[in-house]
Amino acid sequence: MAKHALLAFPGVIFKGPLHTINIWGTPMIGPGTQIGAYVEIGDDVVIGEDCVIGAYTFIPPKVRIGNRVWIGPRVTFSNDKYPPSSTLIETHIADDCIIGIGALICPGAHLAPASRIGAGAVVVHGVPPGHSRAWYVGNPARPVA
């Protein structure tokens, strides 16, 4: 990413060297969001305000992330159930969610506000409303009893 590209994202804090961050297309990134090194953010992505995106995270097109979301390093989002296809599926992460290190968020998953996803979890369907603040862990991710 070139230094002049910083002008497209006022208020965004880049935590790694700019040449290690790959932002392509026209994503929207809110002010106060911190982006770690080696992060890839695709076209048609929306990231809210005051988020933290950990190093080596992959966010492809059609991912919608709310405000104050913490995403650990090496989290991978997917947008296509049967690649390669032209049908991209939206994924929604609501406000105040926490996603642990190395989690995989499958296409079409919806996380309710304040959802908690454990490290390495594979989120297939998401977290339904009313289950916020419960930790979801495992493959497939399930709430911890």
C-alpha positions as CSV (number, residue, x, y, z in Angstrom):
1,M,0.0,0.0,0.0
2,A,1.4,3.4,-1.0
3,K,1.8,6.2,1.5
4,H,-0.6,8.3,-0.5
5,A,-3.3,5.6,0.2
6,L,-3.3,6.7,3.8
7,L,-5.4,9.7,2.7
8,A,-8.2,7.3,1.8
9,F,-8.4,6.1,5.4
10,P,-8.3,9.1,7.7
11,G,-8.0,8.2,11.4
12,V,-7.0,4.6,10.7
13,I,-3.9,3.4,12.6
14,F,-1.6,1.2,10.6
15,K,0.5,-0.9,13.1
16,G,2.8,-2.5,10.6
17,P,5.0,-1.1,7.8
18,L,2.7,0.1,5.0
19,H,4.3,-2.3,2.4
20,T,3.1,-5.3,4.5
21,I,-0.6,-4.3,4.4
22,N,-2.6,-5.1,1.4
23,I,-5.9,-3.1,0.9
24,W,-7.5,-3.5,-2.5
25,G,-10.6,-2.1,-4.1
26,T,-12.7,0.3,-2.1
27,P,-13.3,-0.9,1.4
28,M,-14.6,1.4,4.1
29,I,-12.6,1.5,7.3
30,G,-13.8,3.6,10.3
31,P,-11.5,6.0,12.3
32,G,-9.7,4.7,15.3
33,T,-9.4,1.2,13.7
34,Q,-5.9,-0.4,14.1
35,I,-4.6,-2.7,11.4
36,G,-1.7,-5.0,12.0
37,A,1.0,-6.1,9.7
38,Y,0.4,-8.5,6.8
39,V,-3.4,-7.9,6.8
40,E,-5.3,-8.2,3.6
41,I,-8.6,-6.3,3.2
42,G,-10.6,-6.8,0.0
43,D,-13.0,-4.7,-2.0
44,D,-16.5,-4.1,-0.7
45,V,-15.5,-4.7,3.0
46,V,-16.9,-2.5,5.8
47,I,-15.0,-2.2,9.1
48,G,-16.5,0.1,11.8
49,E,-14.8,2.4,14.2
50,D,-12.3,1.6,16.9
51,C,-11.7,-2.0,15.8
52,V,-8.4,-3.9,16.2
53,I,-7.4,-6.2,13.3
54,G,-4.6,-8.5,14.2
55,A,-1.6,-9.4,12.0
56,Y,-2.0,-11.8,9.2
57,T,-5.8,-11.5,9.1
58,F,-7.6,-12.1,5.8
59,I,-10.8,-10.2,5.1
60,P,-12.2,-10.8,1.6
61,P,-15.1,-8.9,-0.1
62,K,-18.6,-8.9,1.4
63,V,-17.5,-8.9,5.1
64,R,-19.2,-6.4,7.3
65,I,-17.6,-5.7,10.7
66,G,-19.3,-3.5,13.3
67,N,-17.7,-1.0,15.8
68,R,-15.3,-1.9,18.6
69,V,-14.6,-5.4,17.3
70,W,-11.4,-7.1,18.3
71,I,-10.0,-9.6,15.8
72,G,-6.9,-11.6,16.8
73,P,-4.0,-12.4,14.6
74,R,-4.4,-15.0,11.8
75,V,-8.2,-14.8,11.7
76,T,-9.5,-15.9,8.3
77,F,-12.9,-14.9,6.8
78,S,-14.4,-16.7,3.8
79,N,-17.0,-15.5,1.4
80,D,-17.5,-18.4,-1.0
81,K,-18.9,-21.8,0.0
82,Y,-17.8,-23.5,-3.3
83,P,-14.8,-21.7,-4.7
84,P,-14.2,-20.6,-7.3
85,S,-17.6,-19.2,-7.9
86,S,-19.1,-15.8,-8.7
87,T,-21.6,-16.0,-5.8
88,L,-20.1,-14.2,-2.8
89,I,-21.9,-14.5,0.5
90,E,-22.0,-11.7,3.1
91,T,-20.7,-12.3,6.6
92,H,-21.8,-10.0,9.4
93,I,-19.9,-9.3,12.6
94,A,-21.9,-7.1,15.0
95,D,-20.6,-4.5,17.4
96,D,-18.4,-5.4,20.4
97,C,-17.4,-8.9,19.3
98,I,-14.1,-10.7,20.1
99,I,-12.7,-13.2,17.7
100,G,-9.7,-15.2,19.0
101,I,-6.4,-16.0,17.3
102,G,-6.6,-18.3,14.3
103,A,-10.4,-18.5,14.1
104,L,-12.1,-19.3,10.8
105,I,-15.3,-17.5,10.0
106,C,-17.2,-19.3,7.2
107,P,-19.3,-17.5,4.6
108,G,-22.7,-16.3,5.7
109,A,-21.9,-16.4,9.4
110,H,-23.6,-13.8,11.5
111,L,-22.3,-12.9,14.9
112,A,-24.7,-11.2,17.4
113,P,-23.5,-8.2,19.3
114,A,-20.8,-8.9,21.9
115,S,-20.2,-12.5,20.7
116,R,-17.1,-14.2,21.8
117,I,-15.2,-16.6,19.5
118,G,-12.4,-18.7,21.0
119,A,-9.0,-19.2,19.4
120,G,-9.0,-21.6,16.5
121,A,-12.8,-21.9,16.4
122,V,-14.5,-22.6,13.1
123,V,-17.7,-20.6,13.0
124,V,-20.0,-22.2,10.5
125,H,-23.4,-20.6,11.2
126,G,-22.7,-17.8,13.6
127,V,-23.9,-16.8,17.0
128,P,-27.7,-16.1,17.3
129,P,-29.1,-13.1,19.1
130,G,-29.5,-13.6,22.8
131,H,-26.3,-15.7,23.1
132,S,-23.9,-12.8,23.3
133,R,-21.1,-12.9,25.8
134,A,-21.1,-16.8,25.7
135,W,-17.8,-18.2,24.4
136,Y,-18.1,-20.3,21.2
137,V,-15.2,-22.7,20.7
138,G,-14.3,-25.8,18.7
139,N,-15.1,-27.1,15.2
140,P,-17.8,-26.4,14.5
141,A,-18.0,-23.6,17.1
142,R,-20.4,-24.3,20.0
143,P,-21.2,-22.4,23.1
144,V,-19.2,-23.4,26.2
145,A,-21.5,-24.8,28.9
